[in-house]
Every structure is written in structure tokens, then in C-alpha cells.
Amino acid sequence: MLGPVLGLVLLTGALATGCGESGPQSGAASTRAASGTPSATPPEDLCARIVAHWSREVLDSDTYGDYQSMGLSNGQYEILMEVVDAARAERKRSGERAARNLIDRGARERCTERYRDGNPTGGPWS
């Protein structure tokens, strides 16, 4: 029962935030706009965070799981598999801490490369 109620609350909140005055901005919104602070997370940062998170989760398991249930695109999932394979080898050589550091670096590097020219163009699954 909580699921439909939560969904309705989130939908109502999303709709309500889109219904503001179209005149000059005031308060915090104008401060953000004036400071030039972006309001959205860049795709390479989001990719690096989610790939690193799931790479840590997958590091100790025998399987990679389903990329859709992880909220990854096919391309992000490929990055995850590369990062986890490298982290497993690093863990054997240098230990757990080195493997986790490699996950952070590897996810950042590969996601930055993937999004260097903007979003991939192969559709939402790429």
C-alpha cells in the first residue's frame, strides 16, 4: 500500500515544482542562477558513482547480475565488468584497499572517456 501512495506523493511534488511563476526569479533559485552553479549532475559523474557503487557490490560475488536491475545502461555495464575484472586481479596482487581504489579510478576514467563528447548516441541502453 505504501508504494502507490509514495508514487503519488512523488508525482504530486514533481508536478507542483513545475508550476511556478514565470516572472523574475527570487530567493535561492536566483542565487543559484546568479552563481552559475549547475543544478544537474554531469553524466560522467553520475556514471562514475553508479559504476563504482555496483563494482564494489559485485567484487566479491561470482556473478555480475542484471544491468537493468542496477540501473545501468549496456555501456555502463561494460565499464563495470572491465572495472571489476581489473579490481579482482588487483586484489590478488595488492589487497582489498588497492582493489577498491582501482574501482574508483577505473570507473572515473572510463566514464569520463565514455561521456567526453556528451551523451552516447546509441539510445538509452548504450
N, C-alpha and C positions, 0 to 999 in steps of 0.2 A: 504494500500500500504506500510505503514511503517513496518508492521510485516514481510513480506518476505525479505525486504531489511535488517532489523535488524538481522534476522536469517542468512542471507548470510554473513553479516559482522562478526557475532559471529563465524560462521563456518570457515570463512577465517582466522580469528585471531587464532582460536584453531589449525587449520592446520599449520599455519605459526610458532606458538610457538613450534611445534613438529619437525620442520625442522632446527635444529641447527647443528653445527659441532660436531663430535663425539670425538674430541680431548679433551685435558685438559680444565677444566672449568676456566673461568676468570670473574673478576668483582664481582657483587653482588651474582651471583649464587655460586661461590666458597666460598664466605664469609659465606653464609647460610650453605653450606655443612660443612665447617670447624667448625662452631659454634655448629653444631648438632641440630639446630632449625628445628623442623618438619615443612613440608610445608602443611600438610593436617590437618584439624580439626578432633580430635578424635571423633568416633561415639557417645560416651556418651555425649560429649559436644554439638554436633550438635542436638542430640535428646533432651537434656535439654532445649536448646534455642528454638527450634521449638515448643516443647510441652508447654513450659511456655508462649510463644507468643500466641499460639492459645487458651490456657487455659484462658488467660486474655480476649481475644476476646469473648469467649464463656460464661464467668462467668455471664454476665448479660442477656443472651438470654435464651429462653425456650427450645432450641434445641442444639444439638451438631454439626449438619452439616455433610457434607460428608468428610470422612477422606482423600479420594483421592484428592479432590479439595484443601485440606490443605497441601498436600504433605507429609502426614504421612503414615507409614505402619500400618497394622492392630494392631500390638503390641504397637506401639507408640500411636495409637488412644485409646487403652485400658488404657494406662497410663493417657492420657488426661482426660478420663471420670472419673477415680479414683481421679485425682487431682482436677478437677472441683467440683465433689461432696463434697470432703473434704473442698474445699475453700468456697463453698456456706454455709456449716454448720459453718465454722469458721467466716464468715462474719456476720452471725446472732448472734453469741456469742460475737465477739470481734471487729467487724467493717471491713471496706474496706481494710485498710492498713494491718491488720493481715491476711486477706484472700490473698492478693497479695504476702505477704511474704511467706505464706504457699505454694502458687503456685510455687515460686522459689525453695524452699526447697524440696517440693514433687517431682517436675519434676527432679531435680538434683539427689535425692536419688533413685527414681525409674529407671531413665535412667542409672545411674551408675550400679545398680543391673542388669538391662537387658543386658548390654554390658560387664559385669565383665569378661567373658571368651572370649571376641571378639564379632564378629557379630553373631546375631541369625542365626540358620541354617535352618529355616523353609521356606526359599525362600524370595524373595523381598517384599512380602506382610506381612511378620511376624514381 
